Amino acid sequence: MPAPKLAIIGSGILLLIGGLSILLGCEPRIGVAALALFYIGVTPVMHNFWAAGPEQKQHELVNFMKNVALLGATLMFLAIPPPWAFSVRW
């Protein structure tokens, strides 16, 4: 990772924006975009099972597939029409 400090700050901001947006129902499309960007960027870099050694391959594959499932669940929030029933109104 060329700039680990910047990557940690950037991924934290994406998770914070996405999580709060989904939790509060405030601009959920922006939250979904932030979380999807996080998963698309982080998953292949951090869980590259194809380059792992034999003892780590299964572990990385499980975490890779977990992140793919979380990405799918995140995208399903787009199917809920806004405003959500318990959304915070601004």
C-alpha positions as CSV (number, residue, x, y, z in Angstrom):
1,M,0.0,0.0,0.0
2,P,1.7,3.2,-1.1
3,A,-0.1,5.6,1.3
4,P,-1.5,3.6,4.2
5,K,-2.4,6.5,6.4
6,L,-4.4,8.2,3.6
7,A,-6.1,4.9,2.8
8,I,-7.2,4.3,6.4
9,I,-8.6,7.9,6.7
10,G,-10.3,7.6,3.3
11,S,-11.9,4.2,4.1
12,G,-13.0,5.4,7.5
13,I,-14.7,8.4,6.0
14,L,-16.5,6.3,3.5
15,L,-17.7,3.9,6.2
16,L,-18.8,6.7,8.4
17,I,-20.7,8.5,5.7
18,G,-22.3,5.3,4.4
19,G,-23.2,4.0,7.9
20,L,-24.7,7.2,9.2
21,S,-26.6,7.7,5.9
22,I,-28.1,4.3,6.0
23,L,-28.8,4.4,9.8
24,L,-30.5,7.7,9.7
25,G,-32.1,7.3,6.2
26,C,-30.7,10.7,5.2
27,E,-29.7,10.7,1.6
28,P,-29.4,6.9,1.4
29,R,-28.2,6.8,-2.2
30,I,-25.1,8.7,-1.2
31,G,-24.6,6.3,1.7
32,V,-25.0,3.3,-0.7
33,A,-22.5,4.9,-3.1
34,A,-19.9,5.5,-0.3
35,L,-20.2,1.9,1.0
36,A,-20.1,0.4,-2.5
37,L,-17.0,2.4,-3.3
38,F,-15.4,1.2,-0.1
39,Y,-16.2,-2.5,-0.8
40,I,-15.2,-2.3,-4.5
41,G,-11.9,-0.6,-3.6
42,V,-11.0,-2.6,-0.5
43,T,-12.1,-6.1,-1.3
44,P,-9.7,-7.0,-4.1
45,V,-6.7,-5.3,-2.4
46,M,-7.1,-6.6,1.1
47,H,-8.4,-10.1,0.3
48,N,-6.5,-11.2,-2.8
49,F,-6.9,-14.9,-2.2
50,W,-5.4,-15.6,-5.7
51,A,-2.0,-14.4,-4.5
52,A,-2.1,-15.8,-1.0
53,G,-0.1,-18.8,0.1
54,P,-1.8,-22.2,0.5
55,E,-2.3,-21.7,4.3
56,Q,-4.0,-18.3,3.8
57,K,-5.9,-19.0,0.6
58,Q,-9.1,-20.3,2.3
59,H,-9.1,-17.5,4.9
60,E,-8.8,-14.8,2.3
61,L,-11.4,-16.4,0.0
62,V,-13.9,-16.5,2.9
63,N,-13.3,-12.8,3.7
64,F,-13.4,-11.9,0.0
65,M,-16.8,-13.6,-0.5
66,K,-18.1,-12.0,2.8
67,N,-17.3,-8.6,1.4
68,V,-19.0,-9.4,-1.9
69,A,-22.1,-10.5,0.0
70,L,-22.0,-7.2,2.0
71,L,-21.7,-5.3,-1.2
72,G,-24.8,-7.0,-2.6
73,A,-26.7,-6.3,0.6
74,T,-25.7,-2.7,0.5
75,L,-26.9,-2.4,-3.1
76,M,-30.3,-3.8,-2.1
77,F,-30.9,-0.6,-0.1
78,L,-31.4,1.0,-3.5
79,A,-34.7,-1.0,-3.9
80,I,-36.3,0.8,-0.9
81,P,-38.0,3.9,-2.2
82,P,-37.1,7.1,-0.2
83,P,-38.1,8.6,2.1
84,W,-37.8,5.6,4.4
85,A,-40.4,5.1,7.1
86,F,-38.2,6.2,9.9
87,S,-35.9,8.6,8.0
88,V,-34.5,11.6,9.7
89,R,-36.0,14.6,8.0
90,W,-33.8,17.7,7.4
